[in-house]
Amino acid sequence: MSITVGETAPDFSLQADDGSTFNLKSRRGHRVLLVFYPGDNTPVCTRQLCDYRDGAEAFAGLGVELIGISPDGADSHSAFKAKHDLPFRLLADPDLAVAGAYGARGMLGMKRALFLVDEVGVLRWSHVESLALFRRAREEVLKAIEALDSA
């Protein structure tokens, strides 16, 4: 299953790196970029999330809240977040149910994927990688969001 641009994003509740429960619906009124990634402390995922960390101010300037999602548990996320000084929440999707609802579940686990959910809960942009070795650089993602804003 996957969703397409213009559809309402599936709501979900997942455990965050700090042990709290994150619910997408509670973020209505904000734009949220869901960043699905295969795993904490893997080379490509670490580069991707650190790249987004380094552009956190640019995302915030566009009114976008970053949320990372992987199959790893809250303890792993907490350590990974602290190690790399990540300024955004990391959520645990151990059974890949949320990844499946968004079309980010692959044969070997979670695909690398991005979904921009707008203030009313509608999917406005997405990108799903066919190979986990590739990632969207921060500048590409920011340009895509800026293009939506100017359309």
N, C-alpha and C positions, 0 to 999 in steps of 0.2 A: 504494500500500500504506500502511496505517496500523495502529497498534496501539490496543488499547482497555484501559481500566482493568482491572486484574486479570491481565493478560498479562505474561509476562516481557519486559522491555525488551530490544530488540536490542543486542547488544554491538557495540562499534566501537572503532577506534583512529584518532585524528586527531592532526595536528601542532598543538602548542600555541604560544602567542605567544612562548615562550622557546626554541622550537626542539625541545623534548622531545616525546615521543609520549605522548599521554593515551589510556588504555584504560579504558572504563567498568567492565569487570569488576574491575579493580584497586581500585575504590572500594566494593566489597562491604563491608558493615559500616557504611556511611555513607549518609545520604540525600542525593541529588543532584537539584538542579533544573536541567534542561537548558533554556536560554533560546536558542531559535532566533531570529535576527534578520536582516533583509535585508542590512545592510551597515554597516561602520565609517563614522563621520563623517557620517552622514545625520541630519537633524534629529530624527525620531521615535526612531530607534535610540539616538542619543546621549542624549536625554531619558530613555528607558526604562532604559538601563544606568546612567546617573548616579542615577536614582531608586533603583535596586536597590543601587547603591554606598552611597547615603546610609542605607540600611536594612540594611547588611551585618551589623551587630551583632544585629539582630532575627532575620535568617535564621539566623545562627550560634547564637543562643539557642534556636532550634527544632531545632538539629542538622542544618541544611540547608546543603550546599555548593553555591554557584552556579557554573555553567559556561556561558559564552556560546559560541554556534556560529553562524558565518556563512560565506558563500563566500569571504571575503577571506583572503589569505595571512597567514602568521605575521609577516612584516615589517609589514604594515598593522596587524595586531592589536597588535603590540608598541608601535608609535607611538600608536595609538588608546588603548591601556591607559595608557601613560605620560602622554599629554596630559590624560586625564580622571581619573587616579589611581584606576583601577579595581582593586579588591583581589581579583579572581577571574580564573581562567584564561579565555582566549579561544581557541577551536579553529577551525581552517580546514577547511571542507568544500567545496572548490572544485568538485567534480563533483556536489555535492548528493546523494551516495549515502546519507549518514546522514539527511539531511532527508527523502529519499524513503522510507526504512525507517520513519520516524516519522510520515509523513503531513504533513510540513511543507514539501513541495516544491510550488510553485505554477507556473502557466503562465509567469510572468515571473521566476522565481527562487525564493528562499526565502520561505516564509510566516513571519509572526511567531507563534511558538508556545512553549508552556511544557509541560514534562513532569516530574513529580515521580517519581523512581525511589527505591524504599525500600531498606533495608539488605540485602535478599536479591535485589535486582534486578528487582522487580516494579513495574510502573507503578501508582501510587496516585492520580494526579490529572493531568489535562491540560486545556489550553485552546489551541485553534488559532483565530487570527483570520481571518475571511474577507476583511478588507481590511487591508492593511499599514499604513494610516494610523492604525489604532487599536492601543492597547497596554493591557495589564493593569497598573494602578498597583500599586506595592509593597504598599500597604495591602490591596488586594483579594487579592493572592497570599498575603500573610501570614494573612489571615482564612481563606482556603481551607485552608491548611496547618493552622492552629489547629483548624478544624472537624474535620479528619481525626483530629487527635490526641485530640480530646474524644469522638469517636464510639465 
